[in-house]
C-alpha cells in the first residue's frame, strides 16, 4: 500500500541477468527436484519501463510516473 502522493520503488533487471549461473543452478536442481523448477518467471514480464507501466495500468492504477 502507498498513501496518496506516496512513492513506491521497484527495481527490475533485464532478461537473463543472472546467466549463465541461473541456468546452471536450475539444471542442477532439476536433476533432484524437478518439481521445484518453473519454466516461466513472472519477473520477466517487467523488464522494461513500458512493461512496468502496463502492469500498473492493467491493475487499474493510472496516475503513475515511471523513471
C-alpha positions as CSV (number, residue, x, y, z in Angstrom):
1,X,0.0,0.0,0.0
2,X,1.1,3.5,-0.8
3,X,-0.6,6.5,0.7
4,X,-1.9,9.2,-1.6
5,X,1.0,11.1,-3.0
6,X,3.4,8.4,-1.7
7,X,6.2,6.7,-3.6
8,X,6.9,3.1,-4.5
9,X,10.3,1.9,-5.7
10,X,10.6,-1.2,-7.8
11,X,14.0,-2.5,-9.1
12,X,14.0,-4.8,-12.1
13,X,16.8,-6.5,-14.0
14,X,17.0,-7.2,-17.7
15,X,16.2,-10.7,-19.1
16,X,18.9,-13.4,-18.4
17,X,20.6,-11.1,-15.9
18,X,22.0,-13.9,-13.8
19,X,23.1,-16.2,-16.7
20,X,24.9,-18.4,-17.1
21,X,24.8,-19.0,-13.3
22,X,21.0,-19.2,-13.0
23,X,20.6,-21.7,-15.8
24,X,23.3,-23.9,-14.3
25,X,21.7,-23.7,-10.9
26,X,18.3,-24.7,-12.1
27,X,19.7,-27.5,-14.3
28,X,21.3,-28.9,-11.1
29,X,18.2,-28.5,-9.1
30,X,16.1,-30.3,-11.8
31,X,18.2,-33.4,-11.5
32,X,17.0,-33.9,-7.9
33,X,13.8,-31.9,-7.6
34,X,12.2,-31.2,-10.9
35,X,9.0,-30.1,-9.1
36,X,10.9,-27.0,-7.9
37,X,11.8,-25.8,-11.4
38,X,9.5,-23.3,-13.1
39,X,9.6,-22.8,-16.8
40,X,8.4,-19.2,-16.6
41,X,9.5,-16.4,-14.3
42,X,6.8,-13.7,-13.6
43,X,9.6,-11.1,-13.2
44,X,10.4,-11.4,-16.9
45,X,7.1,-9.6,-17.6
46,X,8.5,-6.3,-16.2
47,X,12.0,-5.8,-17.7
48,X,11.2,-2.5,-19.4
49,X,9.7,0.8,-18.2
50,X,6.8,0.3,-20.6
51,X,6.1,-3.2,-19.2
52,X,6.0,-1.8,-15.6
53,X,3.7,1.0,-16.8
54,X,1.4,-1.7,-18.4
55,X,1.4,-3.7,-15.1
56,X,0.1,-0.7,-13.2
57,X,-2.4,0.3,-15.9
58,X,-3.8,-3.3,-16.2
59,X,-4.2,-3.2,-12.4
60,X,-6.3,-0.1,-12.6
61,X,-3.6,2.3,-11.3
62,X,-3.3,5.1,-13.9
63,X,-1.6,8.0,-12.2
64,X,1.9,6.5,-12.2
65,X,5.3,8.0,-13.2
66,X,7.9,5.5,-14.3
67,X,11.5,6.7,-14.4
